[in-house]
Amino acid sequence: MAMNVGNESGGEDAEISAINTTPLVDVMLVLLIIFLITIPVVTHTVPVKLPKEENTVRKTKPENIEISVSSDGDVFWNQEYVEYDKLLEKLRTVAVKVPQPEVHIRGDGEARYAAIGKVVYACQRSSIMKVSFVTEPPMRGG
């Protein structure tokens, strides 16, 4: 029987210069397996049928009300400047009509949210049932 008592070239204190990557590979494979098992479990959600996007042409009726909010926060009722109190009063008189007209809010892209929020709040206080926001569709092809 033979016994290895040491290296011929370096003795007992010789250092190993190669990096042992086996534990690193083992840990990475275990993490990969864990992620492959858990990701399908996490992505399952409540089955919901989401609405489809539609681009319908808005038909402007004469009874519809256009309220525009400029970048300065000024409010316009069908191209006529109105104060907030007058806007609330006009909305209340329109809200009792049968059928109730729609309110279309056209907010400037640079307008502060508070100015448009005041118009929405005035519509809510006046019991307007249908409020919509008018936007420009994105340009196609570029």
Backbone as JSON Lines, residues from 0, in Angstrom:
{"i":0,"aa":"M","n":[0.82,-1.15,0.0],"ca":[0.0,0.0,0.0],"c":[0.88,1.24,0.0]}
{"i":1,"aa":"A","n":[0.48,2.22,-0.81],"ca":[1.29,3.42,-0.92],"c":[0.56,4.6,-0.31]}
{"i":2,"aa":"M","n":[1.33,5.58,0.13],"ca":[0.74,6.76,0.74],"c":[1.4,7.99,0.16]}
{"i":3,"aa":"N","n":[0.6,8.99,-0.18],"ca":[1.12,10.23,-0.75],"c":[1.45,11.16,0.41]}
{"i":4,"aa":"V","n":[2.69,11.51,0.55],"ca":[3.11,12.34,1.67],"c":[3.42,13.77,1.27]}
{"i":5,"aa":"G","n":[3.24,14.17,0.04],"ca":[3.49,15.54,-0.35],"c":[3.92,15.65,-1.78]}
{"i":6,"aa":"N","n":[4.01,16.88,-2.25],"ca":[4.46,17.15,-3.61],"c":[5.97,17.19,-3.65]}
{"i":7,"aa":"E","n":[6.49,16.84,-4.78],"ca":[7.93,16.9,-4.96],"c":[8.4,18.33,-5.2]}
{"i":8,"aa":"S","n":[7.52,19.18,-5.82],"ca":[7.98,20.49,-6.24],"c":[7.79,21.58,-5.19]}
{"i":9,"aa":"G","n":[6.75,21.56,-4.37],"ca":[6.5,22.72,-3.54],"c":[6.42,22.46,-2.09]}
{"i":10,"aa":"G","n":[6.31,21.31,-1.65],"ca":[6.17,21.05,-0.24],"c":[4.72,21.18,0.2]}
{"i":11,"aa":"E","n":[4.52,21.27,1.53],"ca":[3.17,21.33,2.07],"c":[2.49,22.68,1.87]}
{"i":12,"aa":"D","n":[3.24,23.74,1.82],"ca":[2.68,25.09,1.79],"c":[2.42,25.61,0.38]}
{"i":13,"aa":"A","n":[2.36,24.77,-0.6],"ca":[2.12,25.22,-1.98],"c":[0.67,25.67,-2.13]}
{"i":14,"aa":"E","n":[0.46,26.81,-2.76],"ca":[-0.88,27.37,-2.94],"c":[-1.51,26.86,-4.22]}
{"i":15,"aa":"I","n":[-2.83,26.75,-4.2],"ca":[-3.57,26.34,-5.4],"c":[-3.97,27.61,-6.13]}
{"i":16,"aa":"S","n":[-3.57,27.78,-7.37],"ca":[-3.83,29.02,-8.1],"c":[-5.11,28.97,-8.93]}
{"i":17,"aa":"A","n":[-5.79,27.86,-9.03],"ca":[-7.03,27.75,-9.81],"c":[-8.22,28.05,-8.9]}
{"i":18,"aa":"I","n":[-9.21,28.8,-9.45],"ca":[-10.43,29.12,-8.7],"c":[-11.43,28.0,-8.89]}
{"i":19,"aa":"N","n":[-11.99,27.54,-7.82],"ca":[-12.98,26.47,-7.88],"c":[-14.35,27.09,-8.11]}
{"i":20,"aa":"T","n":[-14.89,26.98,-9.31],"ca":[-16.18,27.6,-9.66],"c":[-17.34,26.64,-9.51]}
{"i":21,"aa":"T","n":[-17.12,25.46,-9.09],"ca":[-18.19,24.47,-8.96],"c":[-19.27,24.93,-7.98]}
{"i":22,"aa":"P","n":[-18.95,25.46,-6.79],"ca":[-20.03,25.91,-5.9],"c":[-20.84,27.07,-6.51]}
{"i":23,"aa":"L","n":[-20.17,27.97,-7.23],"ca":[-20.87,29.08,-7.87],"c":[-21.85,28.57,-8.92]}
{"i":24,"aa":"V","n":[-21.43,27.63,-9.73],"ca":[-22.3,27.06,-10.75],"c":[-23.47,26.33,-10.11]}
{"i":25,"aa":"D","n":[-23.22,25.63,-9.03],"ca":[-24.28,24.92,-8.33],"c":[-25.34,25.88,-7.8]}
{"i":26,"aa":"V","n":[-24.9,26.96,-7.19],"ca":[-25.84,27.95,-6.65],"c":[-26.64,28.59,-7.79]}
{"i":27,"aa":"M","n":[-25.98,28.94,-8.9],"ca":[-26.68,29.57,-10.01],"c":[-27.72,28.63,-10.62]}
{"i":28,"aa":"L","n":[-27.39,27.33,-10.73],"ca":[-28.36,26.37,-11.27],"c":[-29.56,26.2,-10.34]}
{"i":29,"aa":"V","n":[-29.32,26.2,-9.04],"ca":[-30.43,26.1,-8.09],"c":[-31.32,27.33,-8.2]}
{"i":30,"aa":"L","n":[-30.72,28.54,-8.29],"ca":[-31.53,29.76,-8.44],"c":[-32.32,29.75,-9.74]}
{"i":31,"aa":"L","n":[-31.71,29.28,-10.82],"ca":[-32.4,29.19,-12.1],"c":[-33.6,28.27,-12.01]}
{"i":32,"aa":"I","n":[-33.43,27.14,-11.37],"ca":[-34.55,26.19,-11.21],"c":[-35.65,26.8,-10.37]}
{"i":33,"aa":"I","n":[-35.28,27.5,-9.29],"ca":[-36.29,28.15,-8.44],"c":[-37.07,29.18,-9.23]}
{"i":34,"aa":"F","n":[-36.39,30.02,-10.02],"ca":[-37.09,31.03,-10.81],"c":[-37.97,30.39,-11.88]}
{"i":35,"aa":"L","n":[-37.51,29.35,-12.51],"ca":[-38.32,28.69,-13.53],"c":[-39.58,28.07,-12.94]}
{"i":36,"aa":"I","n":[-39.52,27.64,-11.71],"ca":[-40.69,27.05,-11.07],"c":[-41.64,28.12,-10.56]}
{"i":37,"aa":"T","n":[-41.12,29.23,-10.0],"ca":[-41.98,30.22,-9.36],"c":[-42.57,31.24,-10.3]}
{"i":38,"aa":"I","n":[-41.95,31.53,-11.43],"ca":[-42.47,32.57,-12.32],"c":[-43.85,32.23,-12.87]}
{"i":39,"aa":"P","n":[-44.11,31.01,-13.35],"ca":[-45.47,30.73,-13.83],"c":[-46.53,30.84,-12.73]}
{"i":40,"aa":"V","n":[-46.16,30.57,-11.49],"ca":[-47.11,30.68,-10.39],"c":[-47.44,32.14,-10.13]}
{"i":41,"aa":"V","n":[-46.46,33.01,-10.23],"ca":[-46.65,34.43,-9.94],"c":[-47.46,35.12,-11.03]}
{"i":42,"aa":"T","n":[-47.29,34.71,-12.28],"ca":[-47.95,35.42,-13.37],"c":[-49.43,35.07,-13.52]}
{"i":43,"aa":"H","n":[-49.92,34.07,-12.85],"ca":[-51.34,33.76,-12.92],"c":[-52.12,34.81,-12.15]}
{"i":44,"aa":"T","n":[-53.1,35.39,-12.79],"ca":[-53.93,36.4,-12.15],"c":[-55.39,36.02,-12.32]}
{"i":45,"aa":"V","n":[-56.24,36.84,-11.8],"ca":[-57.67,36.61,-11.95],"c":[-58.04,36.78,-13.42]}
{"i":46,"aa":"P","n":[-58.74,35.84,-14.0],"ca":[-59.08,35.97,-15.42],"c":[-60.1,37.1,-15.63]}
{"i":47,"aa":"V","n":[-59.68,38.09,-16.37],"ca":[-60.5,39.26,-16.63],"c":[-60.47,39.51,-18.13]}
{"i":48,"aa":"K","n":[-61.63,39.79,-18.7],"ca":[-61.69,40.14,-20.12],"c":[-61.53,41.66,-20.22]}
{"i":49,"aa":"L","n":[-60.38,42.09,-20.71],"ca":[-60.08,43.52,-20.81],"c":[-60.78,44.13,-22.02]}
{"i":50,"aa":"P","n":[-61.19,45.4,-21.91],"ca":[-61.85,46.03,-23.05],"c":[-60.88,46.29,-24.19]}
{"i":51,"aa":"K","n":[-61.37,46.27,-25.39],"ca":[-60.56,46.53,-26.57],"c":[-60.58,48.02,-26.87]}
{"i":52,"aa":"E","n":[-59.49,48.5,-27.42],"ca":[-59.39,49.92,-27.77],"c":[-60.15,50.17,-29.05]}
{"i":53,"aa":"E","n":[-60.92,51.23,-29.03],"ca":[-61.67,51.61,-30.22],"c":[-61.46,53.1,-30.49]}
{"i":54,"aa":"N","n":[-61.36,53.42,-31.74],"ca":[-61.29,54.81,-32.16],"c":[-62.57,55.12,-32.91]}
{"i":55,"aa":"T","n":[-63.51,55.72,-32.23],"ca":[-64.76,56.06,-32.87],"c":[-64.78,57.55,-33.14]}
{"i":56,"aa":"V","n":[-65.39,57.9,-34.21],"ca":[-65.5,59.31,-34.57],"c":[-66.57,59.94,-33.68]}
{"i":57,"aa":"R","n":[-66.2,61.04,-33.06],"ca":[-67.12,61.73,-32.17],"c":[-68.08,62.55,-33.0]}
{"i":58,"aa":"K","n":[-69.35,62.32,-32.79],"ca":[-70.36,63.09,-33.5],"c":[-70.75,64.28,-32.64]}
{"i":59,"aa":"T","n":[-70.55,65.44,-33.18],"ca":[-70.87,66.65,-32.44],"c":[-72.33,66.99,-32.67]}
{"i":60,"aa":"K","n":[-73.06,67.01,-31.59],"ca":[-74.47,67.38,-31.65],"c":[-74.57,68.83,-31.19]}
{"i":61,"aa":"P","n":[-75.55,69.54,-31.67],"ca":[-75.66,70.95,-31.25],"c":[-75.93,71.11,-29.76]}
{"i":62,"aa":"E","n":[-76.53,70.11,-29.14],"ca":[-76.82,70.25,-27.71],"c":[-75.63,69.9,-26.82]}
{"i":63,"aa":"N","n":[-74.57,69.32,-27.38],"ca":[-73.38,69.02,-26.6],"c":[-72.68,70.31,-26.18]}
{"i":64,"aa":"I","n":[-72.06,70.27,-25.03],"ca":[-71.41,71.46,-24.48],"c":[-69.9,71.25,-24.53]}
{"i":65,"aa":"E","n":[-69.21,72.17,-25.14],"ca":[-67.74,72.13,-25.22],"c":[-67.2,73.09,-24.16]}
{"i":66,"aa":"I","n":[-66.46,72.55,-23.21],"ca":[-65.8,73.38,-22.2],"c":[-64.3,73.24,-22.44]}
{"i":67,"aa":"S","n":[-63.65,74.36,-22.71],"ca":[-62.22,74.36,-22.99],"c":[-61.48,75.0,-21.83]}
{"i":68,"aa":"V","n":[-60.32,74.44,-21.5],"ca":[-59.47,74.99,-20.45],"c":[-58.14,75.34,-21.1]}
{"i":69,"aa":"S","n":[-57.79,76.63,-21.06],"ca":[-56.54,77.07,-21.7],"c":[-55.35,76.75,-20.81]}
{"i":70,"aa":"S","n":[-54.17,77.01,-21.33],"ca":[-52.95,76.73,-20.56],"c":[-52.83,77.62,-19.33]}
{"i":71,"aa":"D","n":[-53.49,78.77,-19.34],"ca":[-53.48,79.68,-18.2],"c":[-54.51,79.32,-17.15]}
{"i":72,"aa":"G","n":[-55.4,78.34,-17.46],"ca":[-56.44,77.94,-16.53],"c":[-57.76,78.65,-16.78]}
{"i":73,"aa":"D","n":[-57.85,79.44,-17.86],"ca":[-59.11,80.1,-18.18],"c":[-60.09,79.08,-18.75]}
{"i":74,"aa":"V","n":[-61.37,79.23,-18.37],"ca":[-62.4,78.28,-18.79],"c":[-63.29,78.96,-19.82]}
{"i":75,"aa":"F","n":[-63.57,78.22,-20.9],"ca":[-64.41,78.73,-21.99],"c":[-65.59,77.79,-22.2]}
{"i":76,"aa":"W","n":[-66.78,78.36,-22.3],"ca":[-68.01,77.62,-22.57],"c":[-68.37,77.9,-24.03]}
{"i":77,"aa":"N","n":[-68.18,76.91,-24.89],"ca":[-68.42,77.07,-26.33],"c":[-67.77,78.35,-26.86]}
{"i":78,"aa":"Q","n":[-66.48,78.51,-26.66],"ca":[-65.65,79.63,-27.09],"c":[-65.96,80.95,-26.39]}
{"i":79,"aa":"E","n":[-66.7,80.92,-25.29],"ca":[-67.03,82.14,-24.54],"c":[-66.44,82.01,-23.14]}
{"i":80,"aa":"Y","n":[-65.63,83.0,-22.74],"ca":[-64.99,82.95,-21.44],"c":[-66.02,83.03,-20.33]}
{"i":81,"aa":"V","n":[-65.87,82.15,-19.31],"ca":[-66.77,82.18,-18.15],"c":[-65.94,82.03,-16.87]}
{"i":82,"aa":"E","n":[-66.44,82.63,-15.81],"ca":[-65.85,82.46,-14.47],"c":[-66.36,81.14,-13.89]}
{"i":83,"aa":"Y","n":[-65.72,80.66,-12.83],"ca":[-66.08,79.38,-12.25],"c":[-67.51,79.4,-11.7]}
{"i":84,"aa":"D","n":[-67.92,80.5,-11.05],"ca":[-69.28,80.58,-10.5],"c":[-70.33,80.54,-11.61]}
{"i":85,"aa":"K","n":[-70.06,81.25,-12.71],"ca":[-70.99,81.25,-13.85],"c":[-71.03,79.86,-14.51]}
{"i":86,"aa":"L","n":[-69.86,79.2,-14.55],"ca":[-69.81,77.86,-15.12],"c":[-70.7,76.91,-14.32]}
{"i":87,"aa":"L","n":[-70.61,76.98,-13.02],"ca":[-71.42,76.12,-12.16],"c":[-72.9,76.42,-12.36]}
{"i":88,"aa":"E","n":[-73.24,77.67,-12.47],"ca":[-74.63,78.07,-12.68],"c":[-75.15,77.57,-14.03]}
{"i":89,"aa":"K","n":[-74.35,77.72,-15.09],"ca":[-74.76,77.25,-16.42],"c":[-74.92,75.73,-16.45]}
{"i":90,"aa":"L","n":[-74.01,75.02,-15.78],"ca":[-74.09,73.57,-15.76],"c":[-75.34,73.1,-15.02]}
{"i":91,"aa":"R","n":[-75.71,73.8,-13.97],"ca":[-76.93,73.42,-13.23],"c":[-78.18,73.64,-14.07]}
{"i":92,"aa":"T","n":[-78.2,74.68,-14.88],"ca":[-79.38,74.9,-15.72],"c":[-79.45,73.87,-16.85]}
{"i":93,"aa":"V","n":[-78.32,73.42,-17.33],"ca":[-78.28,72.44,-18.41],"c":[-78.57,71.03,-17.88]}
{"i":94,"aa":"A","n":[-78.23,70.76,-16.62],"ca":[-78.35,69.42,-16.06],"c":[-79.8,68.96,-15.93]}
{"i":95,"aa":"V","n":[-80.75,69.89,-15.9],"ca":[-82.15,69.51,-15.73],"c":[-82.83,69.21,-17.06]}
{"i":96,"aa":"K","n":[-82.15,69.45,-18.17],"ca":[-82.75,69.19,-19.48],"c":[-82.89,67.69,-19.71]}
{"i":97,"aa":"V","n":[-83.92,67.32,-20.46],"ca":[-84.12,65.91,-20.83],"c":[-84.14,65.83,-22.33]}
{"i":98,"aa":"P","n":[-83.29,65.08,-22.98],"ca":[-82.16,64.34,-22.43],"c":[-81.03,65.3,-22.08]}
{"i":99,"aa":"Q","n":[-80.27,64.89,-21.11],"ca":[-79.17,65.73,-20.63],"c":[-78.05,65.76,-21.66]}
{"i":100,"aa":"P","n":[-77.56,66.93,-22.02],"ca":[-76.47,66.99,-23.0],"c":[-75.15,66.49,-22.42]}
{"i":101,"aa":"E","n":[-74.26,66.11,-23.33],"ca":[-72.94,65.66,-22.92],"c":[-72.03,66.87,-22.75]}
{"i":102,"aa":"V","n":[-71.09,66.75,-21.82],"ca":[-70.09,67.79,-21.62],"c":[-68.76,67.25,-22.12]}
{"i":103,"aa":"H","n":[-68.18,67.96,-23.08],"ca":[-66.88,67.59,-23.63],"c":[-65.84,68.58,-23.12]}
{"i":104,"aa":"I","n":[-64.87,68.08,-22.4],"ca":[-63.82,68.94,-21.83],"c":[-62.6,68.86,-22.72]}
{"i":105,"aa":"R","n":[-62.16,70.02,-23.18],"ca":[-60.94,70.11,-24.01],"c":[-59.9,70.84,-23.18]}
{"i":106,"aa":"G","n":[-58.97,70.09,-22.62],"ca":[-57.93,70.69,-21.78],"c":[-56.64,70.85,-22.55]}
{"i":107,"aa":"D","n":[-56.03,72.01,-22.42],"ca":[-54.74,72.26,-23.05],"c":[-53.7,71.34,-22.43]}
{"i":108,"aa":"G","n":[-52.76,70.88,-23.22],"ca":[-51.72,69.99,-22.72],"c":[-50.83,70.63,-21.68]}
{"i":109,"aa":"E","n":[-50.73,71.94,-21.69],"ca":[-49.89,72.67,-20.73],"c":[-50.69,73.15,-19.53]}
{"i":110,"aa":"A","n":[-52.0,72.89,-19.49],"ca":[-52.85,73.36,-18.39],"c":[-52.54,72.57,-17.12]}
{"i":111,"aa":"R","n":[-52.69,73.21,-16.0],"ca":[-52.48,72.54,-14.72],"c":[-53.67,71.62,-14.44]}
{"i":112,"aa":"Y","n":[-53.4,70.54,-13.74],"ca":[-54.45,69.57,-13.43],"c":[-55.55,70.2,-12.6]}
{"i":113,"aa":"A","n":[-55.2,71.12,-11.72],"ca":[-56.19,71.74,-10.84],"c":[-57.26,72.49,-11.63]}
{"i":114,"aa":"A","n":[-56.87,73.14,-12.73],"ca":[-57.84,73.9,-13.53],"c":[-58.85,72.96,-14.18]}
{"i":115,"aa":"I","n":[-58.37,71.83,-14.71],"ca":[-59.28,70.86,-15.33],"c":[-60.08,70.14,-14.25]}
{"i":116,"aa":"G","n":[-59.45,69.89,-13.11],"ca":[-60.14,69.25,-11.99],"c":[-61.3,70.08,-11.49]}
{"i":117,"aa":"K","n":[-61.17,71.4,-11.5],"ca":[-62.28,72.27,-11.09],"c":[-63.48,72.12,-12.02]}
{"i":118,"aa":"V","n":[-63.2,71.98,-13.32],"ca":[-64.3,71.82,-14.29],"c":[-64.99,70.47,-14.07]}
{"i":119,"aa":"V","n":[-64.21,69.43,-13.84],"ca":[-64.8,68.11,-13.58],"c":[-65.6,68.15,-12.29]}
{"i":120,"aa":"Y","n":[-65.09,68.82,-11.28],"ca":[-65.8,68.94,-10.01],"c":[-67.09,69.73,-10.18]}
{"i":121,"aa":"A","n":[-67.06,70.76,-11.01],"ca":[-68.29,71.53,-11.27],"c":[-69.33,70.66,-11.97]}
{"i":122,"aa":"C","n":[-68.89,69.82,-12.88],"ca":[-69.82,68.9,-13.55],"c":[-70.41,67.91,-12.55]}
{"i":123,"aa":"Q","n":[-69.58,67.45,-11.64],"ca":[-70.05,66.51,-10.62],"c":[-71.05,67.17,-9.69]}
{"i":124,"aa":"R","n":[-70.75,68.39,-9.27],"ca":[-71.68,69.11,-8.38],"c":[-72.99,69.43,-9.06]}
{"i":125,"aa":"S","n":[-72.96,69.56,-10.38],"ca":[-74.18,69.91,-11.13],"c":[-74.96,68.68,-11.55]}
{"i":126,"aa":"S","n":[-74.5,67.49,-11.22],"ca":[-75.15,66.22,-11.57],"c":[-75.16,65.96,-13.07]}
{"i":127,"aa":"I","n":[-74.1,66.35,-13.75],"ca":[-73.96,66.01,-15.17],"c":[-73.58,64.54,-15.24]}
{"i":128,"aa":"M","n":[-74.3,63.77,-16.06],"ca":[-74.09,62.33,-16.1],"c":[-72.99,61.91,-17.06]}
{"i":129,"aa":"K","n":[-72.78,62.62,-18.16],"ca":[-71.8,62.18,-19.14],"c":[-70.78,63.3,-19.38]}
{"i":130,"aa":"V","n":[-69.57,63.03,-18.92],"ca":[-68.46,63.96,-19.11],"c":[-67.38,63.19,-19.87]}
{"i":131,"aa":"S","n":[-66.87,63.79,-20.93],"ca":[-65.81,63.13,-21.69],"c":[-64.69,64.13,-21.97]}
{"i":132,"aa":"F","n":[-63.5,63.58,-22.17],"ca":[-62.34,64.4,-22.47],"c":[-62.02,64.25,-23.95]}
{"i":133,"aa":"V","n":[-61.77,65.35,-24.6],"ca":[-61.43,65.36,-26.03],"c":[-59.92,65.38,-26.14]}
{"i":134,"aa":"T","n":[-59.37,64.41,-26.87],"ca":[-57.93,64.33,-27.08],"c":[-57.64,64.19,-28.56]}
{"i":135,"aa":"E","n":[-56.41,64.44,-28.91],"ca":[-55.99,64.21,-30.29],"c":[-55.39,62.82,-30.39]}
{"i":136,"aa":"P","n":[-55.76,62.07,-31.42],"ca":[-55.14,60.75,-31.56],"c":[-53.68,60.91,-31.97]}
{"i":137,"aa":"P","n":[-52.84,59.92,-31.64],"ca":[-51.44,60.01,-32.03],"c":[-51.3,59.93,-33.55]}
{"i":138,"aa":"M","n":[-50.25,60.58,-34.06],"ca":[-50.02,60.56,-35.5],"c":[-49.63,59.16,-35.94]}
{"i":139,"aa":"R","n":[-50.12,58.75,-37.09],"ca":[-49.82,57.42,-37.6],"c":[-48.58,57.45,-38.49]}
{"i":140,"aa":"G","n":[-47.81,56.4,-38.37],"ca":[-46.68,56.22,-39.28],"c":[-45.48,57.07,-38.96]}
{"i":141,"aa":"G","n":[-45.41,57.72,-37.85],"ca":[-44.18,58.44,-37.62],"c":[-44.3,59.41,-36.57]}
